[in-house]
Amino acid sequence: MYKKKSIVRDISWLAFNGRVLQEAADKSVPLKERIKFLGIFSNNLDEFFRVRVATLRRMIQLGGRSRSNMHLEVNPERILEDIQEKVLTLQQVFEQTWNEILRELKKEKIFLVDEKKLTINQQKFILQYFNEQVRGHIVPLMIESINTFPVLNDKSIYLACTLAKKDRSIPQKFALISVPSRSLSRFIILPSRANEENIILLDDVIRYCLPNIFSFFGYDSFSAHAIKVTRDAEIDIDNDISTSFIQKIEKGIKNRKKGKPTRLVFDKEIPPSLLTYLVKRLGLTHKDNLIPGGKIHNFKDFMDFPDSVFKQKRMRKEPFTHPQLRNTNSVTSVILEKDVMLHFPYHSYNSVIDLMREAAIDPDVVSIKITCYRLASRSKIINAIINAVRNGKQVTVVLELRARFDEEANLYWKKELEDVGVTVLLGVPGMKIHAKLCLIKKRILNTTTHYGFVSTGNLNEKTALVYGDHCLLTSNRAIMADVNRIFTYLEKPATRIAQLKACKTLLVSPVSMRTGIINLINKEIRIAKQKKKAAITLKINSLSDELLIDKLSQAAMAGVEIKMVIRGICCLHTEDKKFKANMQAISIVDEYLEHARVMIFHNNGDEKVFISSADWMVRNIDHRVEAACPVMDKEIIKELKEILDIQLHDNIKARILNNEQNNLYVNPRNKKKIRSQVEIYNYLFKKRGKVVVPDFYI
C-alpha cells in the first residue's frame, strides 16, 4: 500500500460500499431488506466502474498532465491495482452473505430453485411460460460467426452458451443470449406445495429451455454462464460550436452505449476456453478488471425481489405533516409569517407539493422559478408547474441535462415543459446546476413578496420517502434576495457572474462557497488559539477536497473540536497524534439514505448554521452552482442541532471513520442503544403532539 496525506477517494468509496454490504450481512435487518442492500451494493459497484474506473483509465491514457489536473498524489495504475484487490475481497463477502441469506430464506420456506431442481409440474409450467412470454424476446448471437463482435449493453446480463455434441461428432459453438430482464420480471414464482414459495430466475428459465432454443443445430449438450460487461459511462461533450448543447447530450447518451469496457464480471464456473475467447473479443486483457463471481449477476434487480413471498410484511413508517403545517389551509400563509424546516423522509413531502399547487392557482402569484436536478418519473412538482403556466404565471425551470444517468429523463421533461410554455434554462457551460432552489413572486396591490425554499435534496417525491434531507421553506428577505440573484445569473450566465458575487447571505459555488467555509474554519482556529471553546459539526455525503481537508486538520491541531457525520467518501485521516482535540467521524448506513448537508460553526457562542446542496468535493465547490443557506430561526437551529446530536450518538448503525476505514461499528459499551433514524422519527413525531410511535419495522 502507498502512503499519502489523505485517503484515495476511490478506496474510501469502496469502504462506503462495504458498509452497504454490512447491512446485507446484518441478521437484525429483515430478509427482504438484506436482499435489497445486496442489490444496492451491486448497483453502486456498477456505477463505480462505469464512472470512476473509466475515469482512471482515461487518465492513464492522457498521462501525467491529467494526474496533476485531478490532484492525484498516487499514479492511477496503482489505484486500479488496489481497486481490483479490494473489489475481489468485497465480492467474496458478497458471495458469503448471499449464501447465508439463501439459508435464511429456506428457513422461511422460500426457495430459489434453478433449472436442475424443478418438479414435473414446474417443468411443464416453465415450458409454457417460456413459449408464451420469453421466446419472442430471445435472439441468440452466434458469436463465432460474427466478424465484428457485438456491442454488449452494460445494463444487461448475458448468458455465454457452449453448444456441444456428447460424441464430439461436430465442433462445439459459442453463443450469447441477452436476458430480457427489462421487458420481463427477473423473478418467476413457480407452482409450489402448501406453505412453500418457489422462485426461479429468468436466467434459469432460459437455461432450462436451451435445447428448445438451439434445437435445429443438432447439439445435445448445453451450458450457459452469466457474464456482465461494465462500460465507460462518462459523456464526452465535444467542442463543436455548430452542434447545439442538446444534440451533444443526445450524442453523448448514444456514445455511452459504446463506451470502452471497464470490467467483465463472470460466473467463475465458466469454461476457461470460453472466458479466454470473450476476453479477447471484448478487447480486454488480464490486466483489466476481470471479476469472477457466482452464477447470478445484475444483482441490482434484487432490489425488486417479490414482496408477496414473505409471510411477515414490513411496512415503512408513514411520513407525517410538519406540526406547523398540520392544521392550516395554506402552506403559503404559514411561511409568509415564519420559517419552517421540513426533515425528510420523516415529514411528508406533500407540503412542498401543496406549496407549488397553491402558487399555481393563487391569482396574486406572478412568477415561479425553480431548479430541477432529478425528478420523479410522474412528477407532481412538474404537474403543478404546468398548471401554473395554464393559470397565466411566468414559470422558469432550470433543468440540468448532465445529471448523471438522468439525462434522458430530463430531455423528456424539457420537451414537455416547453410544449406548455415554460421557459426552460439548460444550465451553465462547464458547470452543473446542483443548487435546490425555488423562488415564488407574489404581488398584492403595490407590494411584492418573495418566498420559496432552499433544500439539500432533489425535487423528487419518490426519493423523498427514502432520502434523509432538509428543506427550508422561507420568505426571509435576505435569503430570497440571494436566491433571486442566482436565478438572474442562470438566465444569462455569460454576462451576469456579478450577480453570484453579490450574494450576501448564501454561500454560493463557484464564487464564495470555498472562501466562506475557509473563513469560518479560520475563525474557529483563532478562537481555539485564545483557549476558548471552538467547534465544528459537519454532516455531508463526501469529503475529498484537499484544501478543506488540510484546513480541518489545521483546526484539529489548533484544538477545535470537530464532529462529522459522513455517509460516503472520507479522504481525511481522522486520527493524528498532532490533533489537540479528538476528531469524531462516523458514517451512518441504515434504511434511509443519509443525504443532507449541514454545517455548524460554534463562532464564539454565536453559532453559524447552514444547510447546503454541496458536498466538500472539488467538483461541488469549484465546478457547480451550489448554495449553502444560513438557518436563522432559533427553534429550527435547536431542532437541527438535536437531530445531529442524535446521529452523533448512534451506536447501532454508526461506523467509525478511522484511518484504516475498516468499518468498525461504534461500540454501545452498555449504554442505551440508539438507532438514530428510529430516534429522529420518534423525536419529530413527538413534536407533532403524540407520544406513542409505531415500531420501525412492522
RALINTA-V778165 format. One record per residue. N is the residue number from 0. SS is DSSP state (H for helix, E for strand, L for the rest). PSI is psi as a letter, one per 40 degrees, with the letter a starting at -180 (* if undefined). NEAR is the number of other C-alpha atoms within 10 Angstrom. Layout:
n | ss | psi | near
N | SS | PSI | NEAR
N | SS | PSI | NEAR
This chain:
n | ss | psi | near
0 | L | i | 6
1 | L | i | 10
2 | L | h | 9
3 | L | i | 11
4 | L | e | 12
5 | L | i | 18
6 | L | h | 19
7 | L | h | 20
8 | H | d | 21
9 | H | d | 20
10 | H | d | 19
11 | H | d | 23
12 | H | d | 22
13 | H | d | 21
14 | H | d | 22
15 | H | d | 26
16 | H | d | 20
17 | H | d | 22
18 | H | d | 27
19 | H | d | 22
20 | H | d | 24
21 | H | d | 21
22 | H | d | 22
23 | H | d | 28
24 | H | e | 22
25 | L | h | 13
26 | L | e | 13
27 | L | e | 9
28 | L | h | 16
29 | L | i | 15
30 | H | d | 20
31 | H | d | 22
32 | H | d | 17
33 | H | d | 25
34 | H | d | 26
35 | H | d | 21
36 | H | d | 26
37 | H | d | 26
38 | H | d | 23
39 | H | d | 21
40 | H | d | 24
41 | H | d | 24
42 | H | d | 18
43 | H | d | 17
44 | H | d | 19
45 | H | d | 20
46 | H | d | 17
47 | H | d | 20
48 | H | d | 21
49 | H | d | 24
50 | H | c | 19
51 | H | d | 19
52 | H | d | 22
53 | H | d | 22
54 | H | d | 18
55 | H | d | 21
56 | H | d | 17
57 | H | d | 14
58 | H | d | 20
59 | H | d | 15
60 | H | d | 10
61 | H | d | 11
62 | L | a | 12
63 | H | d | 14
64 | H | d | 10
65 | H | d | 16
66 | H | d | 17
67 | H | d | 12
68 | H | d | 9
69 | L | e | 12
70 | L | f | 11
71 | L | h | 15
72 | L | e | 14
73 | L | i | 13
74 | L | i | 15
75 | H | d | 21
76 | H | d | 13
77 | H | d | 12
78 | H | d | 20
79 | H | d | 19
80 | H | d | 13
81 | H | d | 16
82 | H | d | 18
83 | H | d | 17
84 | H | d | 12
85 | H | d | 16
86 | H | d | 17
87 | H | d | 17
88 | H | d | 12
89 | H | d | 18
90 | H | d | 17
91 | H | d | 15
92 | H | d | 16
93 | H | d | 22
94 | H | d | 15
95 | H | d | 13
96 | H | d | 20
97 | H | d | 18
98 | H | d | 12
99 | H | d | 14
100 | H | d | 19
101 | H | d | 17
102 | H | d | 14
103 | H | d | 15
104 | H | d | 17
105 | H | d | 13
106 | H | d | 10
107 | L | e | 17
108 | L | f | 17
109 | E | h | 19
110 | E | h | 19
111 | E | h | 18
112 | E | i | 14
113 | L | a | 17
114 | L | e | 18
115 | L | e | 10
116 | L | f | 11
117 | L | h | 17
118 | L | i | 13
119 | H | d | 9
120 | H | d | 11
121 | H | d | 17
122 | H | d | 19
123 | H | d | 12
124 | H | d | 14
125 | H | d | 24
126 | H | d | 18
127 | H | d | 12
128 | H | d | 14
129 | H | d | 20
130 | H | d | 12
131 | H | d | 10
132 | H | d | 12
133 | H | d | 18
134 | H | d | 15
135 | H | e | 9
136 | H | e | 15
137 | L | h | 14
138 | L | g | 12
139 | L | i | 15
140 | E | h | 17
141 | L | g | 13
142 | H | d | 17
143 | H | e | 13
144 | H | e | 11
145 | L | h | 9
146 | L | d | 8
147 | L | h | 9
148 | L | h | 14
149 | L | i | 13
150 | L | h | 13
151 | L | h | 20
152 | L | h | 17
153 | L | e | 24
154 | L | e | 17
155 | L | i | 17
156 | L | i | 25
157 | E | i | 25
158 | E | h | 23
159 | E | h | 26
160 | E | i | 24
161 | E | h | 18
162 | E | h | 22
163 | E | i | 20
164 | L | h | 16
165 | L | d | 12
166 | L | e | 9
167 | L | f | 9
168 | L | d | 9
169 | L | i | 12
170 | L | i | 9
171 | L | i | 14
172 | E | i | 18
173 | E | i | 19
174 | E | i | 19
175 | E | h | 22
176 | E | h | 20
177 | E | h | 21
178 | L | h | 22
179 | L | f | 17
180 | L | e | 18
181 | L | d | 10
182 | L | d | 10
183 | L | i | 13
184 | L | i | 14
185 | L | e | 21
186 | E | h | 20
187 | E | h | 18
188 | E | h | 14
189 | E | i | 19
190 | L | h | 16
191 | L | i | 14
192 | L | i | 8
193 | L | i | 7
194 | L | e | 9
195 | L | i | 13
196 | E | h | 20
197 | E | h | 19
198 | E | h | 20
199 | E | i | 21
200 | E | i | 19
201 | H | d | 21
202 | H | d | 26
203 | H | d | 23
204 | H | d | 21
205 | H | d | 24
206 | H | d | 21
207 | H | d | 22
208 | L | e | 19
209 | H | d | 18
210 | H | d | 17
211 | H | d | 14
212 | H | d | 15
213 | L | f | 15
214 | H | d | 11
215 | H | e | 8
216 | H | e | 12
217 | L | e | 12
218 | L | i | 20
219 | L | e | 14
220 | E | h | 14
221 | E | i | 19
222 | E | i | 16
223 | E | h | 26
224 | E | h | 24
225 | E | h | 26
226 | E | i | 28
227 | E | h | 23
228 | E | h | 23
229 | E | h | 26
230 | E | i | 26
231 | L | h | 26
232 | L | e | 27
233 | L | h | 18
234 | L | h | 19
235 | L | h | 13
236 | L | h | 13
237 | L | i | 12
238 | L | f | 9
239 | L | h | 9
240 | L | e | 7
241 | L | e | 6
242 | L | h | 10
243 | L | i | 10
244 | H | d | 17
245 | H | d | 12
246 | H | d | 11
247 | H | d | 17
248 | H | d | 20
249 | H | d | 17
250 | H | d | 15
251 | H | d | 20
252 | H | d | 18
253 | H | d | 12
254 | H | d | 16
255 | H | d | 19
256 | L | e | 16
257 | L | e | 17
258 | L | i | 21
259 | L | h | 20
260 | E | h | 22
261 | E | e | 23
262 | E | i | 22
263 | E | h | 21
264 | E | h | 19
265 | E | i | 25
266 | E | h | 21
267 | L | e | 16
268 | L | e | 14
269 | L | h | 19
270 | L | h | 15
271 | H | d | 10
272 | H | d | 8
273 | H | d | 17
274 | H | d | 19
275 | H | d | 13
276 | H | d | 12
277 | H | d | 18
278 | H | d | 15
279 | H | d | 12
280 | H | d | 15
281 | L | e | 16
282 | L | f | 11
283 | L | i | 18
284 | L | i | 11
285 | L | e | 9
286 | L | e | 9
287 | L | i | 17
288 | E | g | 23
289 | E | h | 18
290 | E | h | 17
291 | E | i | 17
292 | E | a | 19
293 | L | a | 18
294 | L | d | 16
295 | L | h | 16
296 | L | i | 21
297 | L | f | 20
298 | H | e | 18
299 | H | d | 21
300 | H | d | 20
301 | H | e | 21
302 | H | e | 18
303 | H | f | 15
304 | L | h | 18
305 | L | h | 15
306 | H | d | 11
307 | H | d | 10
308 | H | e | 18
309 | L | h | 15
310 | L | d | 11
311 | L | h | 13
312 | L | h | 13
313 | L | h | 14
314 | L | h | 10
315 | L | i | 14
316 | L | i | 17
317 | L | h | 12
318 | L | i | 18
319 | E | i | 19
320 | L | h | 18
321 | L | h | 21
322 | H | d | 16
323 | H | e | 16
324 | H | e | 16
325 | H | d | 13
326 | L | f | 10
327 | L | i | 11
328 | L | e | 10
329 | L | h | 14
330 | H | d | 23
331 | H | d | 22
332 | H | d | 12
333 | H | d | 17
334 | H | e | 22
335 | L | e | 17
336 | L | d | 11
337 | L | i | 13
338 | L | i | 20
339 | E | h | 23
340 | E | h | 24
341 | E | h | 21
342 | E | h | 25
343 | E | i | 25
344 | L | e | 24
345 | L | d | 26
346 | E | i | 23
347 | L | h | 19
348 | L | e | 24
349 | H | d | 14
350 | H | d | 20
351 | H | d | 20
352 | H | d | 20
353 | H | d | 18
354 | H | d | 21
355 | H | d | 26
356 | H | d | 19
357 | H | d | 17
358 | H | d | 27
359 | H | d | 27
360 | H | e | 17
361 | L | h | 15
362 | L | e | 14
363 | L | e | 15
364 | E | h | 23
365 | E | d | 19
366 | E | i | 20
367 | E | h | 24
368 | E | h | 21
369 | E | i | 21
370 | E | h | 24
371 | E | h | 24
372 | L | d | 23
373 | L | h | 22
374 | L | i | 21
375 | L | i | 16
376 | L | d | 13
377 | L | g | 11
378 | L | h | 16
379 | H | d | 21
380 | H | d | 20
381 | H | d | 22
382 | H | d | 15
383 | H | d | 20
384 | H | d | 27
385 | H | d | 21
386 | H | d | 17
387 | H | d | 25
388 | H | d | 21
389 | H | d | 15
390 | L | e | 15
391 | L | e | 15
392 | L | i | 24
393 | E | h | 18
394 | E | h | 21
395 | E | h | 23
396 | E | h | 22
397 | E | h | 21
398 | E | h | 25
399 | L | h | 24
400 | L | e | 27
401 | L | e | 19
402 | L | h | 17
403 | L | h | 14
404 | L | e | 14
405 | L | e | 14
406 | H | d | 20
407 | H | d | 16
408 | H | d | 15
409 | H | d | 22
410 | H | d | 18
411 | H | d | 10
412 | H | d | 20
413 | H | d | 21
414 | H | d | 12
415 | H | d | 14
416 | H | d | 20
417 | H | d | 13
418 | H | d | 11
419 | H | e | 13
420 | L | e | 16
421 | L | h | 21
422 | E | h | 18
423 | E | h | 19
424 | E | i | 18
425 | L | f | 21
426 | L | a | 22
427 | E | h | 17
428 | L | h | 9
429 | L | e | 9
430 | E | h | 16
431 | E | i | 21
432 | E | h | 26
433 | L | e | 25
434 | L | i | 28
435 | E | g | 24
436 | E | i | 28
437 | E | h | 25
438 | E | h | 23
439 | E | h | 23
440 | E | h | 20
441 | E | h | 19
442 | E | h | 14
443 | E | h | 11
444 | L | b | 7
445 | L | e | 5
446 | E | h | 7
447 | E | h | 12
448 | E | h | 15
449 | E | h | 23
450 | E | i | 22
451 | E | b | 27
452 | E | i | 25
453 | E | h | 26
454 | E | i | 26
455 | L | e | 26
456 | L | i | 25
457 | L | i | 24
458 | L | g | 26
459 | L | h | 21
460 | L | d | 22
461 | L | d | 16
462 | H | d | 19
463 | H | e | 23
464 | H | e | 20
465 | L | e | 17
466 | E | h | 22
467 | E | h | 20
468 | E | i | 25
469 | E | i | 24
470 | E | h | 23
471 | E | h | 22
472 | E | h | 25
473 | E | i | 23
474 | L | e | 24
475 | L | h | 19
476 | H | d | 13
477 | H | d | 13
478 | H | d | 23
479 | H | d | 25
480 | H | d | 19
481 | H | d | 23
482 | H | d | 30
483 | H | d | 22
484 | H | d | 20
485 | H | d | 27
486 | H | d | 23
487 | H | d | 15
488 | H | d | 19
489 | H | d | 23
490 | H | d | 19
491 | L | g | 13
492 | L | d | 17
493 | L | d | 10
494 | L | e | 10
495 | L | f | 15
496 | H | d | 17
497 | H | d | 13
498 | H | d | 17
499 | H | d | 26
500 | H | d | 18
501 | L | e | 16
502 | L | h | 20
503 | L | d | 13
504 | L | d | 16
505 | L | i | 25
506 | E | h | 24
507 | E | h | 31
508 | E | i | 26
509 | L | e | 22
510 | L | d | 21
511 | L | e | 22
512 | H | d | 22
513 | H | d | 19
514 | H | d | 15
515 | H | d | 16
516 | H | d | 18
517 | H | d | 16
518 | H | d | 12
519 | H | d | 16
520 | H | d | 24
521 | H | d | 16
522 | H | d | 18
523 | H | d | 27
524 | H | d | 24
525 | H | d | 16
526 | H | d | 20
527 | H | d | 21
528 | H | e | 15
529 | L | e | 11
530 | L | f | 12
531 | L | i | 14
532 | L | h | 16
533 | L | h | 26
534 | E | i | 26
535 | E | h | 22
536 | E | h | 21
537 | E | h | 19
538 | E | h | 27
539 | E | i | 25
540 | L | d | 20
541 | L | i | 22
542 | E | h | 22
543 | L | e | 21
544 | L | h | 21
545 | H | d | 17
546 | H | d | 14
547 | H | d | 19
548 | H | d | 21
549 | H | d | 14
550 | H | d | 16
551 | H | d | 22
552 | H | d | 22
553 | H | d | 17
554 | H | d | 27
555 | H | d | 26
556 | H | d | 19
557 | H | e | 22
558 | L | e | 26
559 | L | h | 30
560 | E | h | 22
561 | E | h | 21
562 | E | h | 20
563 | E | h | 22
564 | E | h | 27
565 | E | h | 26
566 | L | d | 25
567 | L | b | 24
568 | L | h | 26
569 | E | h | 34
570 | L | e | 24
571 | L | h | 25
572 | L | h | 19
573 | L | e | 24
574 | L | h | 16
575 | L | h | 14
576 | L | e | 8
577 | L | e | 12
578 | L | h | 18
579 | L | d | 14
580 | L | i | 17
581 | L | i | 17
582 | E | h | 21
583 | E | h | 17
584 | E | h | 24
585 | E | i | 27
586 | E | h | 29
587 | E | h | 28
588 | L | h | 23
589 | L | a | 19
590 | L | d | 17
591 | L | i | 16
592 | E | h | 18
593 | E | h | 23
594 | L | e | 23
595 | L | i | 25
596 | L | h | 26
597 | E | h | 26
598 | E | h | 19
599 | E | h | 23
600 | E | h | 22
601 | L | d | 21
602 | H | f | 18
603 | H | f | 15
604 | H | e | 10
605 | L | g | 8
606 | L | i | 15
607 | E | h | 17
608 | E | h | 22
609 | E | i | 21
610 | E | i | 25
611 | E | i | 28
612 | L | e | 27
613 | L | h | 27
614 | L | i | 22
615 | E | g | 23
616 | L | i | 19
617 | H | d | 19
618 | H | d | 17
619 | H | d | 24
620 | H | d | 22
621 | H | e | 17
622 | L | e | 16
623 | E | i | 22
624 | E | h | 26
625 | E | i | 29
626 | E | h | 31
627 | E | h | 28
628 | E | h | 24
629 | E | i | 21
630 | L | h | 20
631 | L | d | 14
632 | L | h | 13
633 | H | d | 9
634 | H | d | 13
635 | H | d | 17
636 | H | d | 19
637 | H | d | 11
638 | H | d | 15
639 | H | d | 21
640 | H | d | 16
641 | H | d | 14
642 | H | d | 19
643 | H | d | 22
644 | H | d | 15
645 | H | d | 19
646 | H | d | 24
647 | H | e | 22
648 | L | e | 17
649 | L | h | 25
650 | L | f | 21
651 | L | d | 17
652 | L | e | 21
653 | E | h | 27
654 | E | i | 25
655 | E | h | 20
656 | L | g | 31
657 | L | a | 18
658 | L | d | 15
659 | L | e | 14
660 | L | f | 21
661 | L | e | 15
662 | L | f | 18
663 | L | h | 14
664 | E | i | 18
665 | L | h | 17
666 | L | h | 14
667 | L | d | 13
668 | L | f | 8
669 | L | e | 6
670 | L | i | 8
671 | L | h | 10
672 | L | h | 13
673 | L | h | 19
674 | L | h | 18
675 | H | d | 24
676 | H | d | 24
677 | H | d | 19
678 | H | d | 16
679 | H | d | 20
680 | H | d | 23
681 | H | d | 20
682 | H | d | 18
683 | H | d | 19
684 | H | d | 21
685 | H | d | 14
686 | H | e | 13
687 | L | e | 15
688 | L | e | 9
689 | L | i | 10
690 | L | d | 11
691 | L | h | 9
692 | L | i | 13
693 | L | i | 13
694 | L | i | 11
695 | L | d | 15
696 | L | h | 12
697 | L | * | 10
